[in-house]
Amino acid sequence: MDGRVVAVKRLSKKSGQGLEDYFVFEDMVLELLEDVLEEQYTPSEVIRCVQVGLLCVQQRPQDRPDRYDSFNVSHMQGNIKLNSIAYAVCWVRFGLEANIVDLPVFLQQMTLSCHCFPIVTMLCVWFLLFMCMWGTCTSLDTLKLNQTIRDCENETLVSAGGTIELGFLSLGKSSRRYLAIWYRNVSPSTVVWVANRNTPLDNKSGVLKLNDKGVLVLISGAHSTIWSSNISGKAVNDPIAQLLDSGNFVVKFGQGTSKESSILWQSFDEIGDTILPGMKLGWNLETGVERYISSWKGVDNPAEGEYSLKIDSRGYPQAIIFEGSKIKYRLGPWNGESWAGYPVKIPQSSEIFVFNKTDLYYEFKLLGSSDLISIVKLTPSGIGNRIFWTTDTTSQRSLLLQERDQCENYAFCGANSICNYDGNHPTCECVRGYVPKSPDQWNTSIWHSGCVPRNKSNCKTSYTDGFLPYSHMKLPDTSSSCREGSGCLHWFNTLVDLRSFSQLGQDIYIRVPASELDHGSHGNMKNKIVGITGTLLDGQEVAVKRNSKMSDQGLDEFKNEVVLIAKLQHRNLVKLLGCCIQGEEKLLIYEYMPNKSLDYFIFG
């Protein structure tokens, strides 16, 4: 092939030299090896490659592989003595691509001793030796129609980039077998998806097959279906199952197509205990399909456990970790940058939260130039754990999705109270204007009963109620809140699961009666005008007073007040610039005076 001239010696068929005489000595076998390859391969590897070649040269055509690149070897364990080469093919299986063989593992398992060999077929051995040395023997990323992956042969799929692998494995000390997806070349081994998590195999008899309907079927040695991808329908053209570098295992029709519309099934729709970049956690509001994380039962048992991480769609959506049907931890609502209860940005990533008429989901994606790999796992104990590592390292680091203190336990302090953690112990305090519901329990650090209003507010007549600001807060449970397109969240019932952060967090304004406001030396709040400031189009600053909707003042009285104030012009009075009436809303617009400037205008 490279233009070199070679000489070939052919032994006579009638020669007294047998095959065993030709191959039994290592130095004779090594004569087949090119000088340039001597430093790359050990003598034992060369010998075994030659032994592999014997399988290509069966006496009967029906015993030979169809082609040199379409065989895979199974059950080649121990020392198999081929007294009759013609019958050795019972250990050969056909159908998969050539490079699904893991050659180093296969060579370690295989030993042949041959006594009969037609010398005329020696060229086949030489050619196969060349293929073993120079060919690629890595795993494929694609499973085609009627092809299989067999556990007993240690067959796997490997994504094109070599980062993700799919195959069979056991977890820990358990002998049970699972079809799983994991990251390669990282320590510790990181399994991110298990197909038969609730129905393990008892031995290595499992076989994964893709049928003509595009359905993946996992079959046991007893030919019973252990697991299948949840699609049904008629046969499709050219279905293939492909393992992507994203960790997604997809079944699609039409080879070579990458269109999302061609996908029949994908593992990203059947989330286990792990979120990978590109996965969607949440709801398809049109179909009612929910995607959520569910923990393992144990570190070596991937069966569905007690805990789940879901997007709760009640009220304003928020992320919650459930223990069964009970709320265990709450990450809070999405604030535009992060979860309110986990105010930490993921480095080198883009986080997305979508909430519209058809979709409600969260996902994160790693930046294109990032060498960071990041996943989210829900541990068997219900702790959200963000694990990350870089492509040039094999060690992992992790960040918890929630603080590991008692303040993270849902409603630890009960209703209308705030949980504070000083680094050693949690403490609870009532929101201002509230008192402990059970003072005796509260004084003994039993806080779960929460707090109640000191003076119950009457919404119909409480025109002077005010709002107290609290900063660096984890927002309360939003399952009974509403947004109403205002850009703000409103709570109308009790406030549950409040906690304070030393930094980050958000501001919340809690309504309390005027008697609970910090008046200082400003006198009675009932006699003050409370309003907001603004700027007109011409740049003039104004102050706006909003009358309460519950005010007893009627429309005629309001108009008379406006006319009367407008007629009053005095240097010591704030000028009325205008008014606005729309429905029950009544606004008065005054000229704006900076704080503490009245003495300047009066005594100038």
C-alpha positions as CSV (number, residue, x, y, z in Angstrom):
1,M,0.0,0.0,0.0
2,D,2.9,2.3,0.7
3,G,4.8,1.3,-2.4
4,R,7.3,-1.0,-0.7
5,V,8.4,-4.2,-2.5
6,V,8.0,-7.3,-0.3
7,A,8.8,-11.0,-0.7
8,V,6.3,-13.6,0.4
9,K,7.2,-17.1,1.4
10,R,4.5,-19.7,1.1
11,L,4.9,-23.1,2.7
12,S,3.8,-26.1,0.8
13,K,0.5,-27.7,1.8
14,K,2.4,-30.9,2.0
15,S,5.1,-29.5,4.2
16,G,5.6,-31.4,7.4
17,Q,5.7,-28.2,9.4
18,G,2.4,-27.8,11.3
19,L,0.7,-24.7,12.5
20,E,1.7,-25.4,16.1
21,D,5.3,-25.7,15.0
22,Y,5.0,-22.3,13.3
23,F,3.3,-20.3,16.1
24,V,4.2,-21.9,19.4
25,F,7.4,-20.0,19.9
26,E,7.2,-16.3,20.7
27,D,10.2,-15.3,18.7
28,M,8.6,-16.9,15.6
29,V,5.3,-15.0,16.1
30,L,7.1,-11.8,16.6
31,E,8.6,-12.1,13.2
32,L,5.2,-10.8,11.9
33,L,5.7,-7.5,13.8
34,E,6.9,-4.4,12.0
35,D,10.0,-2.9,13.6
36,V,8.3,0.5,14.1
37,L,5.6,-1.2,16.3
38,E,8.0,-3.1,18.6
39,E,8.2,-0.3,21.2
40,Q,4.4,0.2,21.2
41,Y,3.1,-3.3,21.9
42,T,4.2,-6.1,24.2
43,P,4.9,-9.6,22.8
44,S,1.8,-11.0,24.5
45,E,-0.4,-8.4,22.7
46,V,1.2,-9.4,19.4
47,I,0.6,-13.1,20.0
48,R,-3.0,-12.5,21.0
49,C,-3.6,-10.4,17.9
50,V,-2.4,-13.2,15.8
51,Q,-4.6,-15.6,17.7
52,V,-7.6,-13.3,16.9
53,G,-6.7,-13.7,13.3
54,L,-7.3,-17.4,13.4
55,L,-11.0,-16.7,13.8
56,C,-11.0,-15.2,10.3
57,V,-9.8,-18.3,8.6
58,Q,-12.3,-21.0,9.3
59,Q,-12.4,-23.9,7.0
60,R,-16.1,-23.5,6.2
61,P,-17.3,-20.2,4.8
62,Q,-20.4,-20.2,7.0
63,D,-18.1,-20.3,10.0
64,R,-16.2,-17.2,9.1
65,P,-17.2,-13.6,9.9
66,D,-19.0,-11.9,7.1
67,R,-16.4,-9.1,6.9
68,Y,-13.3,-8.2,8.8
69,D,-14.9,-5.1,10.3
70,S,-18.2,-6.6,11.6
71,F,-17.5,-9.1,14.3
72,N,-17.4,-9.1,18.1
73,V,-16.2,-11.9,20.3
74,S,-18.0,-13.2,23.3
75,H,-17.4,-15.8,26.0
76,M,-13.6,-15.9,25.2
77,Q,-12.5,-16.7,28.7
78,G,-10.0,-19.3,29.8
79,N,-7.8,-21.4,27.6
80,I,-9.8,-22.5,24.6
81,K,-8.0,-25.2,22.6
82,L,-9.1,-25.2,18.9
83,N,-8.3,-28.8,17.8
84,S,-10.6,-28.2,14.9
85,I,-10.6,-24.6,13.7
86,A,-13.8,-25.2,11.8
87,Y,-15.8,-25.4,15.0
88,A,-14.2,-22.6,17.0
89,V,-16.6,-20.0,15.6
90,C,-19.2,-20.8,18.3
91,W,-17.6,-18.0,20.3
92,V,-18.0,-15.5,17.5
93,R,-21.0,-13.1,17.2
94,F,-21.8,-10.9,14.3
95,G,-23.8,-7.7,13.7
96,L,-22.1,-4.9,15.6
97,E,-19.5,-2.5,14.2
98,A,-15.9,-3.6,14.5
99,N,-14.8,-0.8,16.8
100,I,-17.3,-1.8,19.5
101,V,-14.6,-4.3,20.7
102,D,-12.6,-3.0,23.6
103,L,-9.4,-4.6,22.3
104,P,-7.2,-4.3,25.5
105,V,-9.8,-6.0,27.6
106,F,-10.5,-8.6,24.9
107,L,-6.9,-9.5,24.5
108,Q,-6.4,-10.0,28.2
109,Q,-9.3,-12.5,28.2
110,M,-8.4,-14.5,25.1
111,T,-5.9,-17.4,24.8
112,L,-6.0,-19.8,21.9
113,S,-3.9,-22.9,21.2
114,C,-4.3,-24.2,17.6
115,H,-3.4,-27.4,15.9
116,C,-4.9,-27.1,12.5
117,F,-4.6,-24.2,10.1
118,P,-4.6,-24.0,6.3
119,I,-1.4,-22.1,5.5
120,V,-2.9,-20.7,2.3
121,T,-5.0,-18.3,4.4
122,M,-2.0,-16.8,6.2
123,L,-2.6,-13.5,4.4
124,C,-5.8,-13.1,6.3
125,V,-3.9,-13.3,9.6
126,W,-1.4,-10.7,8.4
127,F,-4.2,-8.3,7.4
128,L,-6.0,-8.7,10.7
129,L,-2.8,-8.1,12.6
130,F,-2.3,-4.9,10.6
131,M,-5.9,-3.8,11.5
132,C,-5.4,-4.5,15.2
133,M,-2.2,-2.5,15.4
134,W,-3.2,0.5,13.3
135,G,-7.0,0.4,13.5
136,T,-9.2,2.1,16.0
137,C,-10.7,-0.2,18.6
138,T,-12.8,2.3,20.6
139,S,-16.5,2.1,21.2
140,L,-19.2,3.7,19.0
141,D,-21.7,6.3,20.1
142,T,-24.6,4.8,18.1
143,L,-26.8,1.8,18.2
144,K,-28.7,0.9,15.0
145,L,-31.8,-1.2,14.3
146,N,-31.6,-4.7,15.8
147,Q,-28.1,-4.1,17.1
148,T,-27.5,-4.9,20.7
149,I,-25.3,-4.1,23.7
150,R,-24.6,-7.1,25.8
151,D,-23.5,-7.0,29.4
152,C,-21.7,-10.3,29.3
153,E,-19.4,-8.9,26.6
154,N,-18.7,-5.6,28.4
155,E,-20.0,-3.6,25.4
156,T,-20.5,0.1,25.8
157,L,-21.4,3.2,23.8
158,V,-19.0,6.2,24.1
159,S,-20.0,9.7,23.1
160,A,-18.1,11.3,20.2
161,G,-16.1,13.5,22.5
162,G,-15.2,10.6,24.7
163,T,-16.6,12.2,27.9
164,I,-19.8,10.1,28.4
165,E,-20.2,6.3,28.4
166,L,-23.3,4.1,28.4
167,G,-23.2,0.4,29.5
168,F,-23.9,-2.0,32.3
169,L,-22.4,-1.7,35.7
170,S,-22.8,-2.7,39.4
171,L,-22.8,-0.1,42.1
172,G,-20.6,-0.5,45.2
173,K,-20.5,-4.0,46.6
174,S,-23.8,-5.0,45.0
175,S,-23.9,-7.7,42.3
176,R,-27.0,-6.3,40.7
177,R,-26.6,-4.9,37.2
178,Y,-27.9,-1.6,35.8
179,L,-27.9,0.0,32.4
180,A,-26.4,3.4,33.1
181,I,-24.7,6.6,31.8
182,W,-21.7,8.0,33.5
183,Y,-18.9,10.5,33.0
184,R,-15.6,8.9,32.1
185,N,-12.1,9.8,33.4
186,V,-13.3,11.5,36.6
187,S,-12.9,10.4,40.2
188,P,-15.0,9.3,41.9
189,S,-17.0,7.6,39.1
190,T,-20.1,9.8,38.5
191,V,-23.3,8.0,37.3
192,V,-25.8,10.4,36.0
193,W,-28.6,8.2,34.7
194,V,-29.9,4.7,35.3
195,A,-32.5,3.1,33.0
196,N,-33.7,0.2,35.1
197,R,-33.2,1.9,38.5
198,N,-36.2,0.1,40.0
199,T,-35.8,-3.2,38.2
200,P,-32.1,-4.3,38.5
201,L,-30.8,-7.4,36.7
202,D,-29.5,-10.3,38.9
203,N,-26.6,-11.1,36.6
204,K,-24.7,-10.1,33.5
205,S,-27.4,-11.5,31.1
206,G,-28.8,-8.1,30.2
207,V,-29.1,-7.1,26.5
208,L,-30.2,-3.7,25.2
209,K,-31.8,-3.7,21.7
210,L,-33.3,-1.1,19.4
211,N,-36.4,-2.4,17.5
212,D,-38.1,-1.2,14.3
213,K,-40.5,1.1,16.2
214,G,-37.6,3.0,17.7
215,V,-38.1,1.5,21.1
216,L,-35.1,0.6,23.3
217,V,-35.7,-2.6,25.1
218,L,-33.7,-4.1,27.9
219,I,-34.1,-7.9,28.1
220,S,-32.9,-10.3,30.7
221,G,-31.4,-13.8,30.1
222,A,-34.9,-15.2,30.6
223,H,-36.1,-13.0,27.7
224,S,-38.3,-10.9,29.9
225,T,-38.5,-7.1,29.4
226,I,-36.8,-5.3,32.3
227,W,-37.1,-1.8,30.9
228,S,-38.2,0.0,27.7
229,S,-38.3,3.6,26.5
230,N,-41.8,4.9,26.9
231,I,-42.8,5.4,23.3
232,S,-45.2,3.4,21.2
233,G,-46.3,3.5,17.6
234,K,-45.7,2.2,14.1
235,A,-42.3,1.3,12.6
236,V,-40.1,4.2,11.7
237,N,-37.4,4.5,9.1
238,D,-33.8,4.0,10.1
239,P,-34.2,4.5,13.9
240,I,-30.9,5.0,15.7
241,A,-30.0,5.5,19.4
242,Q,-27.1,7.9,19.9
243,L,-25.2,8.9,23.0
244,L,-24.4,12.6,22.9
245,D,-21.6,14.5,24.6
246,S,-24.3,16.3,26.7
247,G,-25.1,13.0,28.4
248,N,-28.4,12.7,26.6
249,F,-29.3,9.3,25.1
250,V,-31.6,9.9,22.2
251,V,-33.6,7.8,19.8
252,K,-34.3,9.4,16.5
253,F,-35.3,8.5,12.9
254,G,-33.0,9.2,10.0
255,Q,-29.3,8.8,10.4
256,G,-27.2,11.9,10.4
257,T,-30.1,14.2,11.3
258,S,-29.7,16.5,14.3
259,K,-33.2,18.2,14.2
260,E,-35.0,18.1,17.5
261,S,-38.2,17.2,15.6
262,S,-36.7,13.8,14.7
263,I,-36.2,12.8,18.3
264,L,-38.6,10.0,19.3
265,W,-37.3,9.6,22.9
266,Q,-34.6,11.0,25.0
267,S,-33.2,10.2,28.5
268,F,-33.4,14.0,29.3
269,D,-37.2,13.4,29.6
270,E,-36.7,10.7,32.3
271,I,-34.6,12.5,34.9
272,G,-33.0,10.4,37.7
273,D,-31.2,12.0,40.6
274,T,-29.1,14.3,38.4
275,I,-29.6,17.5,36.3
276,L,-27.2,17.8,33.4
277,P,-26.6,21.0,31.5
278,G,-29.4,21.4,29.0
279,M,-32.0,19.4,31.0
280,K,-35.3,21.1,31.7
281,L,-36.6,20.8,35.2
282,G,-40.3,21.7,35.4
283,W,-43.6,21.4,33.5
284,N,-45.0,21.2,30.0
285,L,-48.2,23.1,30.9
286,E,-49.9,21.9,27.7
287,T,-49.4,18.2,28.2
288,G,-49.1,18.2,32.0
289,V,-45.8,16.3,31.8
290,E,-43.6,17.1,34.8
291,R,-39.8,16.6,34.9
292,Y,-38.2,16.4,38.4
293,I,-35.2,14.9,40.2
294,S,-35.8,11.9,42.5
295,S,-33.0,10.8,44.9
296,W,-31.6,7.3,45.1
297,K,-32.5,5.1,48.1
298,G,-28.9,4.7,49.0
299,V,-25.4,5.4,47.6
300,D,-25.4,1.9,46.0
301,N,-29.1,1.6,45.4
302,P,-30.5,3.8,42.5
303,A,-34.1,2.9,43.2
304,E,-36.4,5.9,43.6
305,G,-35.9,7.3,47.1
306,E,-37.8,9.5,49.5
307,Y,-36.7,12.9,48.2
308,S,-37.5,14.9,45.1
309,L,-36.6,18.3,43.7
310,K,-39.5,19.9,41.9
311,I,-40.8,23.2,40.5
312,D,-43.9,23.8,42.5
313,S,-46.5,25.6,40.2
314,R,-48.9,26.7,43.0
315,G,-49.0,30.5,43.4
316,Y,-45.8,31.9,42.0
317,P,-43.4,29.0,41.0
318,Q,-40.6,28.0,43.3
319,A,-38.1,25.2,43.7
320,I,-38.8,22.8,46.5
321,I,-37.2,19.6,47.9
322,F,-40.0,17.3,49.0
323,E,-39.8,14.3,51.4
324,G,-42.6,12.3,50.1
325,S,-45.4,14.8,49.8
326,K,-44.1,17.0,52.6
327,I,-41.9,20.0,52.0
328,K,-38.4,19.5,53.4
329,Y,-36.4,22.4,52.0
330,R,-37.4,25.3,49.8
331,L,-35.0,27.0,47.4
332,G,-37.6,29.7,46.8
333,P,-38.8,31.6,43.7
334,W,-36.6,32.6,40.8
335,N,-35.6,36.3,41.2
336,G,-34.2,36.8,37.7
337,E,-30.7,35.7,38.5
338,S,-30.9,32.8,41.0
339,W,-33.2,31.0,43.4
340,A,-34.1,33.4,46.2
341,G,-33.1,30.8,48.8
342,Y,-29.8,30.0,47.0
343,P,-28.5,33.4,46.0
344,V,-25.3,32.1,44.3
345,K,-24.5,32.3,40.6
346,I,-23.0,29.3,38.8
347,P,-19.6,30.2,37.3
348,Q,-19.1,30.0,33.5
349,S,-22.8,29.2,32.9
350,S,-26.1,30.7,31.8
351,E,-29.2,30.0,33.9
352,I,-32.6,30.2,32.4
353,F,-36.1,30.3,34.0
354,V,-39.1,30.1,31.6
355,F,-42.7,30.8,32.7
356,N,-45.4,31.3,30.1
357,K,-48.7,29.7,29.0
358,T,-47.1,26.6,27.7
359,D,-43.9,26.0,29.7
360,L,-42.6,26.3,33.2
361,Y,-39.0,25.1,33.6
362,Y,-35.5,25.8,34.8
363,E,-32.3,24.9,33.0
364,F,-28.7,25.8,33.0
365,K,-26.1,25.7,30.2
366,L,-22.4,25.9,30.3
367,L,-20.8,28.6,28.2
368,G,-19.3,27.5,24.9
369,S,-15.8,28.3,25.8
370,S,-16.0,26.9,29.3
371,D,-13.8,24.0,30.4
372,L,-16.1,23.5,33.4
373,I,-18.3,20.5,33.8
374,S,-21.2,21.0,36.3
375,I,-24.1,18.8,37.4
376,V,-26.7,18.9,40.2
377,K,-27.4,15.8,42.3
378,L,-30.0,15.1,44.9
379,T,-28.3,12.9,47.5
380,P,-30.2,10.0,49.2
381,S,-30.5,12.2,52.3
382,G,-32.3,14.9,50.4
383,I,-29.4,17.4,50.1
384,G,-29.1,19.3,46.8
385,N,-25.5,19.2,45.7
386,R,-23.9,21.0,42.8
387,I,-20.8,19.1,41.6
388,F,-18.2,20.5,39.2
389,W,-14.8,19.8,37.8
390,T,-12.7,20.9,34.8
391,T,-11.9,18.9,31.7
392,D,-8.2,18.9,32.6
393,T,-8.7,17.5,36.1
394,T,-10.2,14.3,37.5
395,S,-11.1,15.5,41.0
396,Q,-14.4,17.0,41.9
397,R,-15.6,19.9,44.1
398,S,-19.1,20.5,45.3
399,L,-21.4,23.3,46.5
400,L,-24.6,22.7,48.5
401,L,-27.9,24.0,47.1
402,Q,-29.0,24.9,50.6
403,E,-27.2,25.9,53.8
404,R,-26.7,22.9,56.1
405,D,-28.3,24.5,59.1
406,Q,-31.6,24.1,60.8
407,C,-32.9,27.4,59.3
408,E,-33.2,25.5,56.0
409,N,-35.8,23.1,57.4
410,Y,-39.1,24.3,56.0
411,A,-41.0,26.6,58.4
412,F,-38.5,25.9,61.2
413,C,-39.7,29.0,63.1
414,G,-43.4,28.7,62.2
415,A,-45.4,31.4,60.6
416,N,-44.7,35.2,60.7
417,S,-41.2,34.7,62.1
418,I,-37.6,35.0,60.9
419,C,-34.9,32.3,61.3
420,N,-31.4,33.6,62.0
421,Y,-28.2,31.5,62.1
422,D,-25.0,32.8,63.7
423,G,-22.8,30.0,62.6
424,N,-23.5,27.8,65.6
425,H,-27.1,27.9,66.6
426,P,-30.4,29.0,65.0
427,T,-32.6,31.6,66.7
428,C,-36.1,32.7,65.8
429,E,-37.7,36.2,66.1
430,C,-41.2,37.4,65.4
431,V,-41.7,39.9,62.6
432,R,-42.3,43.3,64.1
433,G,-45.9,43.7,65.2
434,Y,-46.2,40.0,65.9
435,V,-45.8,38.0,69.1
436,P,-45.2,34.3,69.9
437,K,-48.3,32.2,69.6
438,S,-47.1,30.0,72.5
439,P,-44.9,32.1,74.7
440,D,-44.0,29.3,77.0
441,Q,-42.8,27.1,74.2
442,W,-41.0,30.0,72.5
443,N,-39.0,30.8,75.7
444,T,-37.7,27.2,75.6
445,S,-36.6,27.4,72.0
446,I,-39.6,25.5,70.6
447,W,-40.5,27.8,67.8
448,H,-42.6,25.8,65.4
449,S,-45.9,27.4,66.5
450,G,-44.8,30.7,65.1
451,C,-46.1,34.2,65.7
452,V,-49.5,36.0,65.5
453,P,-50.3,39.7,65.1
454,R,-50.1,41.8,68.3
455,N,-52.9,44.0,67.1
456,K,-55.1,42.5,64.4
457,S,-55.3,44.9,61.5
458,N,-58.7,45.9,60.0
459,C,-58.1,46.2,56.3
460,K,-61.3,48.2,55.8
461,T,-60.3,51.1,58.1
462,S,-56.5,50.7,58.4
463,Y,-55.6,53.7,56.2
464,T,-52.5,54.4,58.2
465,D,-50.9,50.9,58.0
466,G,-47.3,51.1,56.8
467,F,-44.6,48.7,55.5
468,L,-41.4,47.8,57.4
469,P,-38.4,46.8,55.1
470,Y,-36.3,43.7,55.8
471,S,-33.1,43.3,53.8
472,H,-31.0,40.2,52.9
473,M,-33.9,37.9,53.2
474,K,-35.0,34.5,51.8
475,L,-38.5,35.3,50.5
476,P,-41.3,33.4,52.2
477,D,-43.3,30.5,50.7
478,T,-44.9,31.8,47.4
479,S,-47.5,29.0,47.1
480,S,-50.2,31.4,48.2
481,S,-48.7,34.6,46.6
482,C,-49.6,36.3,43.4
483,R,-47.8,38.6,40.9
484,E,-50.6,39.9,38.7
485,G,-48.2,41.2,36.1
486,S,-46.9,43.9,38.5
487,G,-43.3,42.7,38.7
488,C,-43.7,42.4,42.4
489,L,-44.8,39.5,44.6
490,H,-47.7,39.9,47.1
491,W,-48.5,37.8,50.1
492,F,-52.0,38.0,51.7
493,N,-51.8,35.3,54.3
494,T,-49.3,34.2,56.8
495,L,-45.6,34.5,56.0
496,V,-43.9,31.1,56.1
497,D,-40.2,30.0,55.9
498,L,-38.5,33.4,56.3
499,R,-34.8,33.5,57.0
500,S,-32.1,36.1,57.0
501,F,-28.7,36.0,55.2
502,S,-25.6,37.8,56.2
503,Q,-25.3,39.1,52.7
504,L,-27.1,38.7,49.3
505,G,-30.8,37.8,49.6
506,Q,-33.6,40.2,48.8
507,D,-35.7,43.0,50.3
508,I,-39.2,42.4,51.5
509,Y,-41.7,44.9,52.9
510,I,-44.1,43.7,55.6
511,R,-47.3,45.5,56.3
512,V,-47.9,46.4,60.0
513,P,-50.3,48.8,61.8
514,A,-49.2,52.4,62.2
515,S,-48.6,51.8,66.0
516,E,-45.8,49.4,65.1
517,L,-43.9,51.9,62.8
518,D,-40.8,53.7,64.0
519,H,-42.3,57.2,64.4
520,G,-39.3,58.8,66.2
521,S,-39.9,62.6,66.5
522,H,-42.2,62.8,63.5
523,G,-45.4,62.8,65.5
524,N,-48.6,60.9,64.7
525,M,-48.5,59.2,61.3
526,K,-52.3,59.9,60.9
527,N,-51.5,63.5,60.4
528,K,-48.8,63.0,57.7
529,I,-49.2,62.8,54.0
530,V,-47.5,59.7,52.7
531,G,-46.8,59.6,49.0
532,I,-44.2,59.1,46.3
533,T,-42.1,61.3,44.1
534,G,-41.7,61.4,40.4
535,T,-40.5,63.4,37.4
536,L,-42.6,65.0,34.6
537,L,-41.6,64.9,31.0
538,D,-40.3,68.4,31.2
539,G,-38.0,67.4,34.1
540,Q,-40.0,68.9,36.9
541,E,-40.0,66.8,40.1
542,V,-43.4,66.3,41.7
543,A,-44.8,64.6,44.8
544,V,-47.9,62.4,44.4
545,K,-50.4,61.7,47.2
546,R,-52.6,58.7,46.7
547,N,-56.0,58.6,48.5
548,S,-56.9,55.2,49.9
549,K,-59.5,53.2,48.0
550,M,-61.3,52.8,51.3
551,S,-61.5,56.5,52.0
552,D,-65.0,57.8,52.9
553,Q,-64.4,60.9,50.7
554,G,-66.6,60.8,47.6
555,L,-65.9,62.1,44.1
556,D,-67.7,65.4,44.7
557,E,-65.8,66.0,47.9
558,F,-62.5,65.2,46.3
559,K,-63.2,67.7,43.4
560,N,-64.2,70.4,45.9
561,E,-60.9,69.8,47.8
562,V,-58.9,70.1,44.6
563,V,-60.6,73.4,43.6
564,L,-60.1,74.9,47.1
565,I,-56.4,74.0,47.3
566,A,-55.8,75.3,43.8
567,K,-57.2,78.7,44.8
568,L,-54.8,78.9,47.8
569,Q,-51.6,80.5,46.6
570,H,-49.1,81.3,49.4
571,R,-45.3,81.2,49.6
572,N,-45.5,78.9,52.6
573,L,-47.9,76.4,51.0
574,V,-46.9,73.6,48.6
575,K,-48.5,74.2,45.2
576,L,-51.0,71.8,43.8
577,L,-50.0,71.1,40.2
578,G,-52.8,68.7,39.2
579,C,-54.9,65.7,40.0
580,C,-55.9,62.4,38.5
581,I,-59.1,60.3,38.8
582,Q,-59.5,56.8,37.4
583,G,-62.1,54.5,38.9
584,E,-61.5,54.4,42.6
585,E,-58.0,55.8,42.3
586,K,-57.6,59.5,43.3
587,L,-54.2,61.2,43.0
588,L,-53.0,64.7,43.9
589,I,-49.8,66.0,42.3
590,Y,-47.9,68.6,44.3
591,E,-44.7,70.4,43.6
592,Y,-41.8,68.5,45.2
593,M,-39.9,70.0,48.1
594,P,-36.6,68.3,49.2
595,N,-36.5,67.0,52.7
596,K,-35.8,69.6,55.4
597,S,-36.1,72.5,52.8
598,L,-39.3,74.1,54.2
599,D,-37.4,76.4,56.6
600,Y,-35.4,77.7,53.6
601,F,-38.6,78.7,51.8
602,I,-40.2,80.2,54.9
603,F,-37.3,82.0,56.3
604,G,-35.2,82.2,53.1
